Amino acid sequence: MSLKASGHPSDLIAVSVPKAMARPGSHFRFTLPAQAVPGAAQGATAQVTLADGRALPSWLRFAPQSRAFTATSVPAGALPVQAVMTVGDVRVPLVITERNQ
């Protein structure tokens, strides 16, 4: 798993999942480091939605307390996922992609 995030509220959080982990029917899990979530050190709670404001798909869950994403039964063609993390009035774009490895 690869994660790029500087912790600046306007930055993009980019997560790339190995293709073998993102194949149809598979599952994966990753946790965002606290510095990637604005206000996490102060106990702020993050919410994640799709970029268009809709809820995450049923196969992808986000646990705000642990900052963990869990994907189960990933459907074919599900990635990339473009989402937005919101903490208070701060919105951070987040994208989950697959990589060839």
Secondary structure, 3 states (H helix, E strand, C coil): CEEECCCCCCCCEEEEEECCCCCCCCCEEEECCHHHCCCHHHCCCCEEEECCCCCCCCCEEEECCCCEEEECCCCCCCCCEEEEEEECCEEEEEEEEEECC
